Amino acid sequence: MPYKLPQDDEGVCLQCGTVIRGRSDKHFCSLSCKNGWHNREMQARRQIRTRTMAALSSNYSILEALLSDGKTGAGLEELCGMGFDPNYVTAHRRGHFRHDEYACFDIWYNRTDTRIFNVRRKAAVPR
């Protein structure tokens, strides 16, 4: 049997790739294909969210340990060796004296290319 190309009024299922007949705006051949496609999409989003929250949690624990030891700064290379990832922050702004200020939840710090300094906990503002 020769291979048949889909006509203009036929689409291809996004999940399994079979030809769909019927409405022109139909994307899936069955409910199980629709559910499978959406589950796969949501799983990828959940994995990204989980990795991001794990990195933020790790950064927060490391910064909190610095504060509990009474330190207000450390070398970025040393912190990265402990698991700190400077790419994950919850806030960033240009602070006083043109230093970049970063936050990991309620802990703020300044950062250069090789060091973080002025690590401090900012009190939450009551509403």
All heavy atoms as an XYZ file, in Angstrom:
1024
protein
N       0.845     -1.176      0.000
C       0.000      0.000      0.000
C       0.889      1.237      0.000
O       1.781      1.359      0.828
C      -0.885     -0.034      1.246
C      -1.859      1.074      1.323
S      -3.083      0.646      2.556
C      -3.024      2.080      3.529
N       0.666      2.160     -0.921
C       1.516      3.353     -0.993
C       1.297      4.277      0.198
O       0.227      4.306      0.790
C       1.093      4.019     -2.300
C      -0.268      3.520     -2.571
C      -0.351      2.146     -1.971
N       2.347      5.015      0.527
C       2.289      5.972      1.622
C       1.373      7.113      1.228
O       1.476      7.658      0.136
C       3.700      6.498      1.927
C       3.748      7.495      3.036
C       3.590      7.102      4.356
C       3.947      8.846      2.770
C       3.631      8.021      5.378
C       3.992      9.759      3.797
C       3.827      9.347      5.095
O       3.865     10.258      6.113
N       0.474      7.498      2.147
C      -0.476      8.563      1.865
C      -0.096      9.797      2.662
O       0.050      9.735      3.878
C      -1.889      8.123      2.234
C      -2.921      9.161      1.944
C      -4.299      8.726      2.384
C      -5.266      9.876      2.208
N      -6.447      9.743      2.970
N       0.094     10.915      2.000
C       0.388     12.172      2.674
C      -0.901     12.763      3.220
O      -1.962     12.632      2.619
C       1.036     13.162      1.699
C       2.403     12.761      1.164
C       2.845     13.737      0.091
C       3.407     12.716      2.287
N      -0.831     13.440      4.359
C      -2.049     14.060      4.893
C      -2.571     15.155      3.966
O      -1.782     15.902      3.379
C      -1.615     14.657      6.224
C      -0.202     14.306      6.436
C       0.309     13.617      5.229
N      -3.864     15.219      3.823
C      -4.503     16.252      3.010
C      -4.539     17.543      3.822
O      -4.166     17.592      4.980
C      -5.922     15.811      2.646
C      -5.994     14.497      1.901
C      -5.338     14.569      0.542
O      -5.420     15.586     -0.131
N      -4.681     13.502      0.140
N      -4.996     18.609      3.189
C      -5.091     19.892      3.878
C      -6.074     19.838      5.038
O      -5.917     20.543      6.015
C      -5.514     20.990      2.899
C      -4.391     21.344      1.937
O      -3.221     21.058      2.266
O      -4.691     21.912      0.881
N      -7.107     19.002      4.926
C      -8.095     18.924      5.995
C      -7.741     17.861      7.031
O      -8.520     17.599      7.927
C      -9.494     18.656      5.419
C      -9.557     17.345      4.660
O      -8.480     16.829      4.257
O     -10.674     16.835      4.461
N      -6.565     17.256      6.915
C      -6.111     16.262      7.873
C      -4.908     16.807      8.638
O      -4.079     17.517      8.084
C      -5.715     14.966      7.169
C      -6.857     14.271      6.481
C      -6.396     13.046      5.711
O      -5.206     12.976      5.356
O      -7.227     12.174      5.458
N      -4.818     16.480      9.935
C      -3.687     16.896     10.738
C      -2.933     15.684     11.246
O      -3.252     14.538     10.910
N      -1.915     15.920     12.038
C      -1.114     14.848     12.614
C      -1.165     14.989     14.128
O      -1.010     16.089     14.668
C       0.352     14.941     12.110
C       1.197     13.863     12.742
C       0.400     14.836     10.609
N      -1.388     13.892     14.826
C      -1.460     13.880     16.285
C      -0.115     14.317     16.871
O       0.941     13.828     16.467
C      -1.814     12.476     16.774
S      -1.882     12.312     18.573
N      -0.148     15.244     17.813
C       1.083     15.749     18.428
C       1.773     14.706     19.298
O       2.976     14.790     19.519
C       0.770     16.980     19.291
C       0.280     18.219     18.561
C      -0.068     19.314     19.562
C       1.300     18.705     17.566
N       1.040     13.721     19.771
C       1.607     12.699     20.656
C       2.175     11.513     19.878
O       3.316     11.150     20.037
C       0.550     12.222     21.660
C       0.970     11.097     22.567
C       2.013     11.514     23.601
O       2.320     12.675     23.763
N       2.580     10.542     24.281
N       1.355     10.917     19.035
C       1.783      9.671     18.394
C       2.096      9.823     16.904
O       2.685      8.921     16.305
C       0.727      8.582     18.593
S      -0.836      8.912     17.757
N       1.695     10.927     16.293
C       2.030     11.165     14.894
C       1.079     10.563     13.883
O       1.347     10.627     12.681
N      -0.019      9.962     14.317
C      -0.969      9.389     13.358
C      -1.793     10.502     12.711
O      -1.941     11.593     13.252
C      -1.922      8.386     14.030
O      -2.664      9.065     15.047
C      -1.172      7.237     14.639
N      -2.326     10.194     11.552
C      -3.129     11.161     10.812
C      -4.467     11.330     11.520
O      -5.111     10.360     11.920
C      -3.337     10.702      9.355
C      -4.274     11.636      8.612
C      -2.000     10.607      8.642
N      -4.891     12.578     11.671
C      -6.161     12.893     12.329
C      -7.148     13.326     11.264
O      -6.847     14.186     10.434
C      -5.996     14.049     13.343
C      -4.944     13.718     14.389
C      -7.318     14.376     14.006
C      -4.587     14.898     15.258
N      -8.304     12.720     11.319
C      -9.365     13.121     10.406
C     -10.438     13.824     11.226
O     -10.610     13.560     12.401
C      -9.954     11.893      9.719
C      -8.998     11.285      8.709
C      -9.557      9.987      8.142
N      -8.769      9.411      7.087
C      -7.533      8.952      7.219
N      -6.921      9.025      8.358
N      -6.898      8.422      6.195
N     -11.086     14.751     10.605
C     -12.156     15.467     11.313
C     -11.908     16.957     11.270
O     -11.489     17.501     10.243
N     -12.161     17.609     12.385
C     -12.022     19.062     12.456
C     -10.597     19.494     12.116
O      -9.637     18.826     12.450
C     -12.346     19.557     13.875
C     -13.791     19.484     14.237
C     -14.095     20.183     15.564
N     -12.953     20.484     16.405
C     -12.611     19.792     17.494
N     -13.303     18.731     17.844
N     -11.584     20.161     18.209
N     -10.484     20.655     11.521
C      -9.171     21.124     11.098
C      -8.325     21.621     12.275
O      -7.106     21.675     12.176
C      -9.326     22.253     10.074
O     -10.024     23.342     10.664
N      -8.953     21.969     13.403
C      -8.205     22.479     14.552
C      -7.925     21.399     15.603
O      -7.471     21.699     16.700
C      -8.945     23.646     15.196
C     -10.298     23.258     15.768
O     -10.844     22.222     15.329
O     -10.805     23.989     16.638
N      -8.143     20.145     15.254
C      -7.924     19.028     16.178
C      -6.426     18.715     16.249
O      -5.742     18.672     15.226
C      -8.692     17.808     15.667
C      -9.013     16.788     16.691
C      -9.966     15.759     16.073
C     -10.227     14.657     17.046
N     -11.049     13.609     16.457
N      -5.879     18.516     17.467
C      -4.450     18.281     17.635
C      -4.101     16.852     18.044
O      -2.948     16.451     17.931
C      -3.880     19.226     18.699
C      -3.991     20.672     18.334
N      -3.257     21.246     17.329
C      -4.779     21.655     18.832
C      -3.564     22.520     17.237
N      -4.488     22.799     18.133
N      -5.065     16.115     18.551
C      -4.813     14.766     19.070
C      -5.827     13.798     18.490
O      -6.970     14.147     18.233
C      -4.898     14.756     20.602
C      -3.987     15.750     21.247
C      -4.457     16.979     21.685
C      -2.638     15.475     21.408
C      -3.610     17.900     22.259
C      -1.782     16.391     21.987
C      -2.272     17.611     22.416
N      -5.377     12.538     18.329
C      -6.266     11.537     17.753
C      -7.194     10.933     18.803
O      -8.245     10.412     18.460
C      -5.451     10.443     17.066
S      -4.384      9.508     18.181
N      -6.806     10.986     20.071
C      -7.643     10.392     21.120
C      -7.400     11.123     22.438
O      -6.453     11.893     22.584
C      -7.308      8.911     21.290
O      -5.990      8.778     21.802
N      -8.245     10.839     23.390
C      -8.111     11.427     24.719
C      -6.845     10.947     25.418
O      -6.178     11.717     26.120
C      -9.342     11.093     25.564
C      -9.452     11.789     26.909
C      -9.466     13.299     26.740
C     -10.710     11.334     27.629
N      -6.467      9.690     25.207
C      -5.252      9.187     25.854
C      -4.012      9.880     25.293
O      -3.062     10.160     26.033
C      -5.141      7.669     25.705
O      -5.017      7.310     24.358
N      -3.987     10.171     24.000
C      -2.857     10.918     23.420
C      -2.822     12.346     23.966
O      -1.755     12.887     24.264
C      -2.944     10.952     21.897
S      -2.309      9.447     21.121
N      -3.976     12.965     24.106
C      -4.049     14.324     24.644
C      -3.523     14.349     26.075
O      -2.702     15.194     26.434
C      -5.493     14.824     24.602
C      -5.687     16.203     25.174
C      -7.151     16.589     25.123
C      -7.381     17.884     25.852
N      -8.791     18.259     25.902
N      -3.963     13.404     26.899
C      -3.506     13.343     28.286
C      -2.016     13.042     28.372
O      -1.302     13.628     29.190
C      -4.306     12.299     29.071
C      -5.721     12.751     29.324
O      -6.023     13.935     29.324
N      -6.613     11.794     29.542
N      -1.531     12.142     27.542
C      -0.107     11.805     27.542
C       0.767     12.997     27.181
O       1.806     13.237     27.797
N       0.331     13.772     26.184
C       1.099     14.943     25.761
C       1.137     15.994     26.868
O       2.194     16.538     27.192
C       0.478     15.526     24.488
C       1.293     16.627     23.885
C       2.354     16.482     23.055
C       1.101     18.024     24.067
N       2.847     17.719     22.699
C       2.089     18.691     23.313
C       0.192     18.783     24.787
C       2.190     20.072     23.262
C       0.297     20.162     24.740
C       1.287     20.784     23.979
N      -0.026     16.276     27.479
C      -0.086     17.276     28.546
C       0.683     16.807     29.789
O       1.337     17.628     30.447
C      -1.535     17.614     28.889
C      -2.184     18.492     27.859
N      -1.873     19.824     27.712
C      -3.096     18.224     26.911
C      -2.574     20.339     26.728
N      -3.329     19.382     26.217
N       0.626     15.532     30.108
C       1.389     15.021     31.251
C       2.889     15.181     31.032
O       3.626     15.549     31.951
C       1.052     13.547     31.512
C      -0.314     13.374     32.122
O      -0.890     14.296     32.686
N      -0.851     12.162     32.009
N       3.350     14.906     29.816
C       4.769     15.056     29.509
C       5.194     16.532     29.607
O       6.252     16.848     30.142
C       5.062     14.504     28.122
C       6.557     14.376     27.849
C       6.864     13.736     26.502
N       6.475     14.631     25.422
C       5.564     14.366     24.491
N       4.950     13.207     24.493
N       5.268     15.234     23.552
N       4.362     17.432     29.111
C       4.662     18.866     29.192
C       4.713     19.345     30.642
O       5.625     20.079     31.023
C       3.598     19.681     28.435
C       3.698     19.572     26.946
C       4.960     20.218     26.410
O       5.235     21.377     26.750
O       5.676     19.548     25.649
N       3.766     18.923     31.444
C       3.728     19.349     32.852
C       4.878     18.738     33.645
O       5.409     19.367     34.558
C       2.381     18.996     33.492
C       1.226     19.804     32.940
S       1.481     21.594     32.952
C       1.567     21.908     34.687
N       5.284     17.536     33.320
C       6.407     16.901     34.009
C       7.687     17.699     33.776
O       8.463     17.918     34.698
C       6.587     15.468     33.529
C       7.735     14.756     34.211
C       7.940     13.347     33.673
O       7.459     13.005     32.594
N       8.652     12.542     34.414
N       7.897     18.161     32.557
C       9.092     18.960     32.258
C       9.073     20.262     33.051
O      10.100     20.677     33.604
C       9.160     19.245     30.764
N       7.912     20.901     33.147
C       7.808     22.143     33.925
C       8.038     21.889     35.405
O       8.689     22.693     36.075
C       6.443     22.779     33.716
C       6.261     23.327     32.329
C       4.904     23.919     32.167
N       4.677     24.270     30.778
C       3.513     24.663     30.304
N       2.480     24.764     31.108
N       3.390     24.965     29.043
N       7.507     20.788     35.925
C       7.706     20.461     37.347
C       9.176     20.200     37.634
O       9.688     20.586     38.687
C       6.879     19.232     37.736
C       5.463     19.545     38.136
C       4.789     18.344     38.781
N       4.850     17.131     37.984
C       3.965     16.776     37.054
N       2.931     17.550     36.809
N       4.102     15.664     36.385
N       9.886     19.541     36.722
C      11.307     19.257     36.926
C      12.124     20.543     36.978
O      13.028     20.676     37.800
C      11.829     18.333     35.833
C      11.348     16.920     35.964
C      11.749     16.059     34.783
O      12.170     16.558     33.744
N      11.611     14.749     34.938
N      11.810     21.499     36.126
C      12.510     22.785     36.150
C      12.252     23.498     37.467
O      13.174     24.019     38.107
C      12.061     23.664     34.960
C      12.573     23.076     33.659
C      12.543     25.099     35.123
C      11.983     23.713     32.421
N      11.004     23.509     37.907
C      10.646     24.158     39.169
C      11.330     23.476     40.349
O      11.842     24.146     41.248
C       9.119     24.118     39.324
C       8.571     25.173     40.201
C       7.052     25.313     40.140
N       6.307     24.100     39.974
C       5.544     23.826     38.913
N       5.448     24.666     37.918
N       4.877     22.694     38.841
N      11.413     22.160     40.323
C      12.056     21.413     41.411
C      13.554     21.697     41.463
O      14.112     21.927     42.539
C      11.808     19.902     41.221
O      10.399     19.664     41.238
C      12.472     19.101     42.308
N      14.215     21.717     40.306
C      15.654     22.032     40.273
C      15.927     23.444     40.764
O      16.882     23.688     41.503
C      16.203     21.855     38.858
C      16.491     20.430     38.481
C      17.336     20.343     37.222
N      16.738     21.025     36.083
C      15.954     20.444     35.173
N      15.683     19.160     35.265
N      15.455     21.131     34.172
N      15.092     24.391     40.368
C      15.269     25.779     40.785
C      15.101     25.916     42.294
O      15.921     26.560     42.962
C      14.271     26.693     40.054
O      14.482     26.564     38.646
C      14.437     28.139     40.464
N      14.066     25.318     42.844
C      13.839     25.417     44.283
C      14.937     24.708     45.066
O      15.335     25.160     46.144
C      12.463     24.853     44.651
C      11.322     25.771     44.253
S      11.481     27.474     44.845
C      11.406     27.238     46.601
N      15.471     23.606     44.545
C      16.566     22.906     45.222
C      17.819     23.779     45.247
O      18.517     23.858     46.270
C      16.858     21.581     44.529
N      18.115     24.466     44.145
C      19.289     25.348     44.098
C      19.109     26.528     45.042
O      20.046     26.905     45.761
C      19.527     25.831     42.675
N      17.921     27.124     45.076
C      17.669     28.236     45.990
C      17.763     27.792     47.441
O      18.311     28.508     48.286
C      16.294     28.852     45.716
C      16.188     29.707     44.467
C      14.735     30.081     44.200
C      17.042     30.951     44.589
N      17.256     26.617     47.736
C      17.326     26.088     49.100
C      18.766     25.840     49.525
O      19.164     26.151     50.656
C      16.517     24.795     49.187
O      16.595     24.251     50.472
N      19.567     25.313     48.618
C      20.980     25.073     48.909
C      21.710     26.397     49.150
O      22.479     26.528     50.109
C      21.624     24.321     47.746
O      23.003     24.192     47.946
N      21.464     27.386     48.290
C      22.081     28.699     48.474
C      21.690     29.311     49.817
O      22.521     29.875     50.523
C      21.680     29.643     47.341
C      22.391     29.347     46.050
O      23.247     28.467     45.981
N      22.029     30.072     45.013
N      20.418     29.197     50.166
C      19.926     29.771     51.425
C      20.612     29.105     52.619
O      21.027     29.780     53.556
C      18.408     29.619     51.512
C      17.803     30.370     52.668
C      17.579     31.738     52.571
C      17.462     29.723     53.847
C      17.022     32.438     53.619
C      16.912     30.421     54.902
C      16.691     31.776     54.789
O      16.145     32.476     55.834
N      20.753     27.795     52.573
C      21.400     27.074     53.675
C      22.853     27.508     53.829
O      23.340     27.697     54.954
C      21.343     25.568     53.442
O      20.026     25.121     53.421
N      23.545     27.693     52.726
C      24.954     28.100     52.772
C      25.080     29.518     53.320
O      25.920     29.797     54.182
C      25.591     27.967     51.379
C      25.692     26.488     51.004
C      26.958     28.627     51.325
C      26.023     26.226     49.556
N      24.216     30.423     52.849
C      24.252     31.797     53.349
C      23.869     31.865     54.829
O      24.450     32.631     55.602
C      23.325     32.689     52.517
C      23.756     32.934     51.077
C      22.653     33.636     50.304
C      25.052     33.732     51.036
N      22.907     31.055     55.222
C      22.496     31.010     56.622
C      23.631     30.483     57.508
O      23.834     30.966     58.623
C      21.251     30.144     56.765
C      20.424     30.467     57.968
C      19.064     29.802     57.904
O      18.989     28.637     57.453
O      18.094     30.437     58.309
N      24.384     29.509     57.008
C      25.528     28.987     57.753
C      26.597     30.063     57.915
O      27.234     30.156     58.977
C      26.110     27.767     57.048
N      26.813     30.884     56.884
C      27.753     31.999     56.998
C      27.322     32.952     58.105
O      28.132     33.373     58.936
C      27.838     32.780     55.682
C      28.760     32.285     54.599
C      28.653     33.188     53.380
C      30.178     32.218     55.073
N      26.040     33.303     58.115
C      25.533     34.219     59.135
C      25.657     33.634     60.537
O      26.022     34.333     61.482
C      24.079     34.588     58.847
C      23.844     35.530     57.674
C      22.361     35.709     57.419
C      24.509     36.868     57.930
N      25.362     32.352     60.685
C      25.438     31.736     62.015
C      26.876     31.625     62.506
O      27.125     31.613     63.711
C      24.763     30.356     62.015
O      25.491     29.458     61.216
N      27.856     31.574     61.586
C      29.273     31.567     61.962
C      29.804     32.974     62.213
O      30.973     33.140     62.563
C      30.122     30.909     60.868
C      29.894     29.412     60.787
O      29.321     28.846     61.740
O      30.285     28.814     59.760
N      28.967     33.977     62.011
C      29.378     35.353     62.234
C      30.172     35.940     61.083
O      30.785     36.987     61.224
N      30.166     35.301     59.937
C      30.901     35.801     58.772
C      29.972     36.665     57.923
O      28.788     36.399     57.822
C      31.427     34.642     57.925
C      32.430     33.769     58.641
C      32.894     32.664     57.727
C      33.881     31.745     58.447
N      34.282     30.635     57.575
N      30.549     37.692     57.315
C      29.760     38.540     56.427
C      30.262     38.482     54.992
O      29.775     39.216     54.144
C      29.797     40.007     56.900
O      31.152     40.453     56.906
C      29.177     40.144     58.270
N      31.206     37.611     54.711
C      31.715     37.484     53.361
C      32.507     36.204     53.198
O      32.904     35.563     54.169
N      32.736     35.835     51.934
C      33.527     34.644     51.618
C      33.878     34.679     50.144
O      33.248     35.388     49.351
C      32.745     33.371     51.946
N      34.872     33.895     49.785
C      35.258     33.776     48.383
C      34.223     32.985     47.607
O      33.681     31.995     48.099
N      33.951     33.426     46.416
C      32.931     32.772     45.587
C      33.352     31.358     45.203
O      32.510     30.456     45.148
C      32.663     33.614     44.342
C      31.334     33.435     43.654
C      30.175     33.574     44.625
C      31.184     34.424     42.528
N      34.642     31.156     44.991
C      35.138     29.820     44.643
C      34.921     28.849     45.803
O      34.506     27.702     45.597
C      36.617     29.891     44.281
C      37.154     28.609     43.706
C      38.582     28.785     43.203
O      38.857     29.795     42.544
O      39.388     27.880     43.478
N      35.175     29.313     47.008
C      34.950     28.473     48.198
C      33.474     28.135     48.352
O      33.107     26.990     48.629
C      35.441     29.227     49.438
C      35.146     28.537     50.745
C      35.431     29.429     51.942
O      36.062     30.492     51.783
O      34.999     29.043     53.050
N      32.612     29.129     48.153
C      31.169     28.895     48.273
C      30.659     27.944     47.187
O      29.815     27.090     47.451
C      30.416     30.220     48.199
C      30.603     31.153     49.385
C      29.935     32.486     49.109
C      30.057     30.531     50.642
N      31.177     28.110     45.982
C      30.768     27.213     44.889
C      31.193     25.779     45.185
O      30.490     24.837     44.825
C      31.342     27.684     43.565
S      30.559     29.186     42.941
N      32.325     25.615     45.854
C      32.762     24.286     46.266
C      31.828     23.663     47.291
O      31.736     22.443     47.400
N      31.128     24.514     48.037
C      30.161     24.024     49.028
C      28.789     23.758     48.411
O      27.889     23.267     49.084
C      30.015     25.051     50.159
C      31.277     25.261     50.956
S      31.210     26.718     52.044
C      29.790     26.373     53.050
N      28.617     24.113     47.129
C      27.338     23.879     46.459
C      26.571     25.141     46.139
O      25.452     25.083     45.642
N      27.137     26.300     46.419
C      26.479     27.580     46.140
C      26.471     27.811     44.630
O      27.473     27.641     43.957
C      27.234     28.707     46.846
C      26.571     30.044     46.739
C      25.546     30.389     47.596
C      26.978     30.966     45.790
C      24.941     31.632     47.510
C      26.380     32.206     45.687
C      25.355     32.540     46.554
N      25.332     28.204     44.083
C      25.215     28.515     42.661
C      24.799     29.973     42.520
O      23.653     30.331     42.800
C      24.193     27.608     41.985
C      24.204     27.739     40.472
O      24.776     28.717     39.958
O      23.648     26.857     39.808
N      25.709     30.856     42.096
C      25.391     32.284     42.026
C      24.356     32.643     40.963
O      23.867     33.764     40.935
C      26.741     32.936     41.706
C      27.577     31.870     41.132
C      27.089     30.574     41.702
N      23.981     31.712     40.121
C      22.976     31.989     39.097
C      21.554     31.961     39.634
O      20.628     32.372     38.941
C      23.096     30.981     37.950
C      24.424     31.098     37.249
O      24.899     32.186     36.973
N      25.049     29.967     36.989
N      21.367     31.444     40.839
C      20.026     31.329     41.414
C      19.869     32.325     42.547
O      20.459     32.176     43.613
C      19.769     29.903     41.917
C      19.615     28.926     40.782
C      20.705     28.214     40.300
C      18.380     28.722     40.187
C      20.564     27.324     39.252
C      18.228     27.840     39.136
C      19.321     27.145     38.675
O      19.181     26.271     37.634
N      19.087     33.374     42.297
C      18.789     34.400     43.286
C      17.296     34.698     43.210
O      16.631     34.375     42.221
C      19.601     35.694     43.032
C      21.084     35.445     43.185
C      19.308     36.281     41.680
N      16.779     35.327     44.255
C      15.366     35.703     44.226
C      15.173     37.179     43.932
O      14.065     37.598     43.625
C      14.672     35.353     45.558
O      15.377     35.973     46.630
C      14.628     33.853     45.764
N      16.254     37.979     44.033
C      16.164     39.406     43.697
C      17.547     39.926     43.338
O      18.566     39.384     43.771
C      15.599     40.196     44.875
N      17.552     40.998     42.557
C      18.801     41.659     42.172
C      18.493     43.140     41.988
O      17.446     43.500     41.449
C      19.343     41.088     40.861
C      20.468     41.901     40.303
N      20.284     42.772     39.264
C      21.774     41.986     40.653
C      21.441     43.354     38.975
N      22.356     42.900     39.808
N      19.401     43.984     42.472
C      19.267     45.414     42.247
C      20.633     46.071     42.318
O      21.570     45.520     42.883
C      18.311     46.051     43.244
C      18.849     46.080     44.661
C      17.879     46.735     45.599
N      18.450     46.753     46.944
C      17.778     46.968     48.016
N      16.477     47.183     47.937
N      18.361     46.980     49.191
N      20.730     47.260     41.741
C      21.957     48.046     41.825
C      21.866     48.825     43.129
O      20.972     49.631     43.319
C      22.041     48.983     40.632
C      23.241     49.863     40.581
C      24.490     49.139     40.244
N      24.393     48.564     38.911
C      25.415     48.079     38.239
N      26.594     48.074     38.760
N      25.254     47.560     37.064
N      22.766     48.551     44.054
C      22.717     49.158     45.378
C      23.537     50.415     45.479
O      23.948     51.013     44.479
N      23.781     50.829     46.708
C      24.600     52.000     46.980
C      26.018     51.762     46.477
O      26.518     50.644     46.464
C      24.631     52.285     48.484
C      23.278     52.559     49.049
N      22.538     53.663     48.699
C      22.523     51.873     49.923
C      21.392     53.649     49.338
N      21.349     52.567     50.093
N      26.672     52.831     46.080
C      28.058     52.776     45.608
C      28.205     51.855     44.386
O      29.250     51.281     44.157
C      29.014     52.338     46.718
C      28.848     53.115     47.981
C      28.357     52.504     49.124
C      29.158     54.467     48.029
C      28.192     53.227     50.286
C      29.000     55.185     49.196
C      28.506     54.575     50.332
N      27.109     51.670     43.634
C      27.108     50.890     42.386
C      27.474     49.421     42.561
O      27.924     48.766     41.648
C      28.007     51.526     41.341
C      27.539     52.877     40.907
C      28.300     53.316     39.683
N      27.666     54.489     39.134
C      26.867     54.476     38.069
N      26.613     53.367     37.451
N      26.338     55.583     37.629
N      27.297     48.889     43.748
C      27.489     47.456     43.945
C      26.197     46.742     43.569
O      25.109     47.251     43.807
C      27.817     47.126     45.410
C      29.196     47.518     45.814
N      30.309     46.910     45.293
C      29.642     48.428     46.701
C      31.384     47.438     45.827
N      31.008     48.379     46.693
N      26.333     45.568     42.999
C      25.156     44.756     42.729
C      24.748     44.050     44.005
O      25.565     43.396     44.651
C      25.449     43.709     41.645
C      25.556     44.329     40.268
O      24.827     45.307     40.020
O      26.344     43.838     39.452
N      23.488     44.181     44.372
C      22.952     43.494     45.546
C      22.072     42.345     45.071
O      21.261     42.507     44.160
C      22.113     44.441     46.407
C      22.923     45.493     47.116
C      22.062     46.333     48.044
O      20.882     46.559     47.739
O      22.586     46.750     49.075
N      22.262     41.206     45.700
C      21.492     40.012     45.371
C      20.792     39.520     46.625
O      21.259     39.775     47.735
C      22.415     38.911     44.837
C      23.115     39.282     43.562
C      24.347     39.929     43.580
C      22.536     39.000     42.340
C      24.985     40.282     42.406
C      23.176     39.349     41.160
C      24.396     39.985     41.201
O      25.020     40.335     40.038
N      19.698     38.806     46.445
C      18.970     38.252     47.578
C      18.639     36.800     47.324
O      18.391     36.385     46.189
C      17.684     39.026     47.828
N      18.661     36.058     48.396
C      18.138     34.702     48.412
C      17.115     34.705     49.537
O      17.476     34.594     50.712
C      19.251     33.689     48.641
S      18.691     31.987     48.484
N      15.876     34.938     49.163
C      14.775     35.143     50.087
C      15.068     36.352     50.973
O      15.161     37.454     50.458
C      14.449     33.864     50.867
C      14.091     32.717     49.954
C      14.938     31.644     49.797
C      12.919     32.736     49.223
C      14.621     30.600     48.939
C      12.587     31.699     48.355
C      13.445     30.633     48.219
N      15.262     36.199     52.284
C      15.457     37.355     53.158
C      16.932     37.654     53.454
O      17.241     38.542     54.230
C      14.707     37.166     54.471
C      15.222     35.998     55.282
O      15.751     35.044     54.681
O      15.090     36.022     56.513
N      17.851     36.946     52.832
C      19.281     37.186     53.027
C      19.816     37.929     51.811
O      19.722     37.441     50.685
C      20.052     35.874     53.246
C      19.523     35.146     54.480
C      21.538     36.152     53.380
C      20.160     33.799     54.715
N      20.368     39.121     52.044
C      20.917     39.960     50.979
C      22.434     39.957     51.057
O      23.010     39.800     52.131
C      20.410     41.396     51.126
C      18.981     41.539     50.699
C      17.882     41.210     51.421
C      18.511     42.033     49.457
N      16.741     41.457     50.706
C      17.110     41.977     49.489
C      19.136     42.520     48.324
C      16.324     42.389     48.424
C      18.360     42.938     47.263
C      16.959     42.875     47.313
N      23.075     40.136     49.906
C      24.535     40.206     49.872
C      24.974     40.964     48.626
O      24.220     41.121     47.676
C      25.164     38.805     49.892
C      24.730     37.900     48.768
C      25.459     37.822     47.588
C      23.590     37.120     48.876
C      25.066     36.992     46.553
C      23.180     36.292     47.841
C      23.925     36.237     46.682
O      23.527     35.422     45.651
N      26.206     41.466     48.674
C      26.834     42.091     47.517
C      27.777     41.083     46.901
O      28.328     40.235     47.605
C      27.603     43.343     47.931
C      26.689     44.392     48.518
O      26.441     44.388     49.709
N      26.182     45.273     47.689
N      27.984     41.200     45.600
C      28.821     40.216     44.929
C      29.727     40.886     43.902
O      29.318     41.790     43.179
C      27.934     39.184     44.228
C      28.713     38.001     43.688
C      27.811     36.992     43.051
N      27.629     37.346     41.642
C      26.670     36.871     40.885
N      25.780     36.054     41.379
N      26.569     37.224     39.631
N      30.961     40.417     43.853
C      31.874     40.760     42.771
C      32.129     39.476     41.996
O      31.499     38.451     42.261
C      33.203     41.331     43.311
O      33.860     40.319     44.069
C      32.971     42.564     44.164
N      33.084     39.502     41.082
C      33.374     38.302     40.295
C      34.004     37.193     41.133
O      33.910     36.017     40.780
C      34.312     38.644     39.141
C      33.620     39.503     38.096
O      32.377     39.470     38.033
O      34.335     40.205     37.347
N      34.645     37.556     42.242
C      35.386     36.550     43.013
C      34.925     36.421     44.457
O      35.392     35.533     45.159
C      36.883     36.898     43.036
O      37.039     38.197     43.618
C      37.460     36.878     41.632
N      34.011     37.274     44.909
C      33.701     37.300     46.334
C      32.279     37.785     46.575
O      31.747     38.570     45.819
C      34.696     38.248     46.993
C      34.625     38.357     48.448
C      35.886     39.032     48.998
N      35.843     39.075     50.432
C      35.991     38.034     51.221
N      36.194     36.845     50.704
N      35.917     38.144     52.524
N      31.679     37.290     47.660
C      30.457     37.906     48.155
C      30.794     38.539     49.494
O      31.651     38.052     50.240
C      29.274     36.917     48.265
C      29.461     35.932     49.378
C      29.007     36.220     46.959
C      28.177     35.210     49.734
N      30.140     39.654     49.785
C      30.420     40.373     51.028
C      29.157     41.074     51.494
O      28.152     41.120     50.780
C      31.577     41.365     50.839
C      31.330     42.396     49.772
C      30.835     43.650     50.093
C      31.598     42.112     48.441
C      30.611     44.599     49.120
C      31.377     43.055     47.449
C      30.880     44.306     47.788
N      29.210     41.611     52.704
C      28.084     42.316     53.307
C      26.832     41.427     53.356
O      25.740     41.863     53.032
C      27.817     43.618     52.547
C      26.954     44.579     53.328
O      26.787     44.431     54.530
N      26.391     45.559     52.640
N      27.015     40.190     53.778
C      25.896     39.260     53.906
C      25.085     39.671     55.131
O      25.644     39.841     56.221
C      26.387     37.801     54.058
C      25.213     36.852     54.217
C      27.238     37.406     52.860
N      23.796     39.873     54.950
C      22.948     40.318     56.041
C      21.527     39.827     55.829
O      21.109     39.578     54.703
C      22.965     41.840     56.140
C      22.310     42.534     54.956
C      23.060     43.786     54.556
N      22.508     44.417     53.383
C      22.898     44.181     52.149
N      23.831     43.287     51.886
N      22.370     44.831     51.140
N      20.806     39.732     56.919
C      19.404     39.317     56.859
C      18.563     40.579     56.972
O      18.734     41.359     57.880
C      19.072     38.361     57.987
C      17.691     37.759     57.882
C      17.394     36.820     59.041
N      18.384     35.779     59.211
C      18.361     34.594     58.614
N      17.404     34.304     57.774
N      19.299     33.702     58.852
N      17.677     40.776     56.024
C      16.788     41.931     56.070
C      15.481     41.521     56.733
O      14.929     40.462     56.425
C      16.504     42.458     54.668
C      17.652     43.238     54.102
C      17.152     44.346     53.243
C      18.313     45.185     52.787
N      17.926     46.111     51.758
N      15.021     42.350     57.626
C      13.775     42.057     58.324
C      12.598     42.220     57.356
O      12.606     43.090     56.486
C      13.597     43.008     59.493
N      11.626     41.369     57.520
C      10.432     41.436     56.684
C       9.610     42.668     57.070
O       9.502     43.012     58.237
C       9.593     40.185     56.845
N       9.058     43.316     56.077
C       8.242     44.502     56.316
C       6.801     44.039     56.569
O       6.224     43.340     55.741
C       8.291     45.445     55.099
C       7.386     46.660     55.321
C       9.717     45.840     54.800
N       6.232     44.382     57.733
C       4.846     43.959     57.999
C       3.878     44.693     57.092
O       4.085     45.848     56.735
C       4.636     44.330     59.461
C       5.642     45.387     59.744
C       6.799     45.152     58.814
N       2.822     44.024     56.718
C       1.797     44.644     55.841
C       0.730     45.300     56.639
O       0.276     45.008     57.607
C       1.190     43.571     54.946
C       2.174     43.111     53.927
C       1.494     42.175     52.985
N       2.426     41.775     51.963
C       2.061     41.475     50.751
N       0.829     41.520     50.394
N       2.936     41.113     49.873
